[in-house]
Amino acid sequence: MSPALIKMWVALSALGLMFIAVMAIMLSRSKLKGFLRVLVSAFAYMCMFVAGVLMLLVVFTGPTN
């Protein structure tokens, strides 16, 4: 695979992680209570953090040749 295609898949996976994080936060705030709410929220924030790191990686590596 070319470097540009790899960067595309990394960016797409970051977008997928952001979508999962948003859905998990919405679920935890509306339907869950107690420890499960904390667990799902922690998972969602971890997904958002990883997605942010992946996006920074894609943006700061610059264009491919």
C-alpha positions as CSV (number, residue, x, y, z in Angstrom):
1,M,0.0,0.0,0.0
2,S,1.2,3.5,-0.7
3,P,1.8,6.0,2.1
4,A,-1.1,8.1,1.0
5,L,-3.5,5.2,1.1
6,I,-2.3,4.2,4.6
7,K,-2.8,7.8,5.8
8,M,-6.3,7.7,4.3
9,W,-7.2,4.5,6.3
10,V,-5.7,6.0,9.5
11,A,-7.8,9.1,9.1
12,L,-10.9,7.0,8.4
13,S,-10.3,4.9,11.5
14,A,-10.0,8.1,13.5
15,L,-13.3,9.3,12.2
16,G,-14.8,6.0,13.1
17,L,-13.4,6.2,16.6
18,M,-15.0,9.7,17.0
19,F,-18.3,8.3,15.9
20,I,-18.1,5.5,18.4
21,A,-17.2,8.0,21.1
22,V,-20.1,10.2,20.4
23,M,-22.6,7.3,20.4
24,A,-21.1,6.0,23.6
25,I,-21.4,9.4,25.4
26,M,-25.0,9.8,24.2
27,L,-25.8,6.3,25.5
28,S,-24.1,6.8,28.8
29,R,-25.7,10.2,29.5
30,S,-29.2,9.1,28.6
31,K,-29.7,5.4,29.4
32,L,-27.0,4.2,31.9
33,K,-26.5,4.7,35.6
34,G,-23.8,4.0,38.1
35,F,-20.6,2.1,37.4
36,L,-21.6,1.2,33.9
37,R,-22.1,4.9,33.0
38,V,-18.6,5.6,34.2
39,L,-17.1,2.7,32.3
40,V,-18.8,3.6,29.0
41,S,-17.9,7.3,29.5
42,A,-14.2,6.3,30.1
43,F,-14.2,4.1,27.0
44,A,-15.7,7.0,25.0
45,Y,-13.2,9.5,26.2
46,M,-10.3,7.1,25.5
47,C,-11.7,6.6,21.9
48,M,-11.8,10.4,21.4
49,F,-8.2,10.8,22.7
50,V,-6.9,8.0,20.4
51,A,-8.8,9.6,17.5
52,G,-7.3,13.0,18.2
53,V,-3.8,11.5,18.3
54,L,-4.3,9.7,15.0
55,M,-5.6,12.9,13.4
56,L,-2.6,14.9,14.7
57,L,-0.4,12.1,13.2
58,V,-2.1,12.4,9.8
59,V,-2.0,16.2,9.8
60,F,1.6,16.8,11.0
61,T,3.2,14.1,8.8
62,G,2.5,16.4,5.8
63,P,1.7,15.5,2.2
64,T,3.0,12.4,0.6
65,N,5.0,12.3,-2.5
